[in-house]
């Protein structure tokens, strides 16, 4: 086993050590219990078949198989388990697969992952293709997609096509106009949050300047995609909540708590993998800087990975603190859900209990899937 492999294993162990064994069953309790769509297996198979029939020109059979083995459909079925129709569920599986491909398109591109101008151009093109064609953009969707094929790789064109697909499905299936407007706004905030993340990475590379922890948490809450998934929950249930309900402080607090829960779980579990790649825009990496700004210049992720015991100890403590924050957010989700259902004004809405359970399912489903899959966790290195 090489030194770097050994230290990646130590990073993984650091994450395991900071999460109490009992926490691995958090998604099995109360309002935040895991719920799966009763037809999740069939839906996942149908997503793969849809990809086989419609994306054969950009996906190999191996890549289509990965849709199944990576359990992207399972994740969607844990978020949205009570759909008004089977077709809506399949549309939401396409949405979930789009999240994965969109994230990968930016992260895996040497241009977009390091240049905010390139990332912003790609995100603006996505918004034009999916939402704004013939409106803010004078070009048609086919014209925009044709131009995209000349500029971007097939893996980068894939999320552009997927976005157009699920958006047309949603409109055709009767998503209310007011909900369409909120969904477009949430999608716009999501894709532009990816640009901000790239901008921060550029500032780190050029100036060694990290964002403040409050700024990071605010943007990460959106960039993780949970707010968009929360809007999609209304579509899943076939409801359209009044704006006064959605702007209620308790409802907004629950939305924020669930979004943070999703983001921080992702950050904790992906920390060793990102550390190996030299990526420090992560809650675990930013906590030591926030707690001791004067030591920021001496915080060296590479040193922590490559055997600096002091650095590793610092990050180990930060991983523990990040978990404590997440556990606290979990309790807040439970408490806020209870307070909403105890509110005469909110509980009087016949759809409120289903909506609250749907929001909480996003936190529970993400947690369960993150333990189930290997997207965020470095595999243990073995001796050769």
Buried (B, 14 or more C-beta within 10 A) or exposed (E): EEEEBEBBBBBBEBBEEBBEEEBEEBBEEEBBBBBBBEBBEBBBEBBBEBBBEBBEEBBEEEEBBBBBEBBBBBBBBBBBBBBBEEEBBBBBBBBBBBBBBBBBBBBEBEBBBEBBEBBBBBBBBBBBBBBBBEEEBEBEBEEBBEEBBEEBEEBBBBBBBBBBBBBEBBEEBEBBEEBBEBBBBBBBBBBBBBBBBBBBBBBBEEEEEBBEBEEBBBBBBBBBBBBBBBBBBBBBBBBBBEEEBBEBEBBEBBBBBBBBBBBBBBBBBBBBBBBBEEBBBBBBBBBBBBEEEEEBEEBBBEBBBEEBEEBBEBBBBBBBBBBEBBBBBBEBBBBBBEEBBEBEEBEEBEBBBBBBBBBBBBBBBBBBBBBEBEBBBBEEBEEE
